[in-house]
Amino acid sequence: MSTADQSPPLGHGLVLVRGSAAASARWVRRGLAAVRVAPLQGWTGVCLAEDLALTAAPYDVGLEILAARRVPTRHRPAVGLFVIDGCAVVTVQARGWRLEQRWLVWEPGTGVRRTPDLPALPAGLIVDVAGARSRTSPAEVTEHFADPDGEPLDVLVGLMRMLGLPGEELLRDGADESYERIDPSPRSIAAFDALVAEESAHRTESEQ
């Protein structure tokens, strides 16, 4: 069944991290957007609780903030699935001391889109991080994204089913009030806004 017309007010976005929801609370609180956390089989799901982050514009788009959020070592590997600007976006942060976020962007009518400014996400890494080698192969994932037809949400849901990842309902519909809400700390918001303001001032000075 097509999901093209099922767009919750908060959009479609889900981050799957390792560890319990309780263990994830401290890391989540250091973020920039209010979220809800959901215990899942082998993962914790993190969804937006509000569509806007608490930071100053233009850095207040909740889905973009959540997609770009770095995950600490103890909560990796992590998988992100989003519909942003009409595209299906998959992010992966692998286990290990080196923190590197990789991205795959699928656009309707085009398929996988080149993103020179973002580290590319190979199909094999998606399969490995999901722990899905016994049920699917990198070639099957590559084939899945090679098809330019369909809607972004359907593409993401299809990937989740292929990999056996939990949280399809959260990606489709978001997390309701039965899930714990965690708001970012005022200190995190203030620190981010101060950093953005400082970088903006430096750019202004250099242009004069």
Residue, then its C-alpha position, 0 to 999 in steps of 0.5 A: m500500500s502506498t504511503a505517499d499521502q501519510s505525512p504526520p505533522l512532524g514529518h518522517g524521521l527515526v534514529l535507531v541507536r543501541g542501548s536502552a532508552a534509559a541509557s540514551a536519555r542523557w545523550v538525547r538531552r544534550g541535543l537541540a530538539a525535543v524527542r520521544v524515545a521508544p524501546l525496541q527489539g535490540w534498539t532504542g528509537v528516537c523520534l521528534a516530539e516537535d517539528l522545530a528545534l529550540t535553536a535559532a533559525p535557520y538551524d531550527v528544522g527538527l528533521e535536519i537537526l536529528a539527521a545530523r546528530r552525532v551518536p557517541t560510541r556507547h550508543r553506536p552503531a546507529v541508523g537514521l531514516f528520514v524523508i527530507d526535502g522530498c528525498a529518502v535519507v539514510t544515515v549510518q554511524a558505525r561502531g568504533w572509536r572513529l566517529e564518521q557519519r555516512w549518508l545515502v540520499w534517494e530522490p524520486g525519479t533519479g535514484v541515489r543522488r550524489t552528495p559530494d559534501l557528505p561521506a557516501l554510505p555503501a550498501g555493505l555498511i548498511v547491512d553490517v550495521a543492521g546485523a542483517r548479513s544472514r537475511t540480505s546482501p549488499a547487492e540486494v540493498t543496492e538494487h533496492f535503491a537503484d529503482p527510481d520509482g516510488e515514494p521516499l517513505d515507501v523506499l525507507v520502509g522497504l529497506m527496514r523490512m529487508l534488513g529486519l529493523p524495528g520501528e516501522e510504525l514510528l517512522r510512518d506515524g511518529a511516536d505518540e504521548s505514550y512514549e517518554r518525551i525528552d527536552p534538550s537542556p537549555r545549556s545545550i541550546a545556549a551553547f549552540d546558538a552562541l557558537v553560530a553567532e560567533e562563527s557568523a561574526h567571524r565571517t562578517e569580519s573577514e568579508q569587510 
